[in-house]
Amino acid sequence: KLLKKADVLVEGFRPGVMQRLGLDYETVRGQAPQLVYCSISAFGQTGPYALVAGYGTMGAAIGGMVQPTGWPDQPPAGSRRPSRCASAFATL
């Protein structure tokens, strides 16, 4: 019901989750051909890390952004850049 009124569907699950929910692109396309379907996963749809769940801090650590942040006597502060970058790329 909601799909027929929506313009965009954005999801960030691991590969296969949307299919298990019955909301994969092929299924949704048949119900709502007008829908723009945007799928962003942490490590892509294929490759050695494809099924690894990802989140902002993990992306920052793998990308080398966590170590240089914070204070010398404190744990790393982290970064929100990976989430912001994913959002920016999704809008393109």
N, C-alpha and C positions, 0 to 999 in steps of 0.2 A: 504494500500500500504506500509506504513512504518512498520507495524507489521511483514510483511513477510521478511523484511531485518533485523529486530531487534533481539538481543539475550536476552535482559532483559527488563522487564517493572517494574518500581518501582513506587508505588503510595502511597500517605499518606492522602487520603480523609477519611471523616466519612463513616461508613458503608452505602451502598446503592448508593453512588454517582457514582461509576464506572458502576454500573448496569444501572443507568439512562442515562449514556453517551454511553451505548452499548459497554463498555470496561471491563466488569466483566470477571472473569477467565473462566467461562464456554463458553462464547461467543468467547473470544480471543483464547482459546485452539483450537476451531474448525477452526479458520483461520490461526493460527500460532502454530502448535504443538511443535515446537522447543523452544518456548519462555519460559524463566524462569520468573515467575510472583511473584513479591514480594510486599506484601501489609502490610503497617505499619500504624496503626492509633494510636492516642494519648492514648485512653483508651480501646483498644481492640474492638472486633466485637460484644460482648455481655456484659451485665451488666448494672448497673444504669447510667454510664457515657458514654456508647458507642456512643450515638448520639451527644455528646458535642464536638464541634470543639476544637482542642488543638494546641498549638504552644509552642516554646521553653521556654518562660518566664513562661507560665502557668505550664508547667511540672516542671520547677525549683521551683516554689512556692509550688506546691503540694508536691514535693519531699523534701522540706525543705532547698533548696539551696539558695533561695533569701535572707532570713533574715540574714544569717551570712556574706553576702558580702557587700562591700562598706564601707563608713565612717560614724561615729556616727551622724554627723550633716547633712548628705545627704540622699536622698532616696536610697533604695536598688539598687545595680548595676546590678543585674541579673546574669545569667549564660548561657553559650551555651552548657553546658554538656548534657542536654537531647537530643538535636538535634544530637550531636556527638555520643552519645550512640546508638540512633536509627539507625544512619548510620552504625556504627560498627556492630550491630546485623544483619542488612540487608546483610552485606557482608559475614557473616558466613553462 
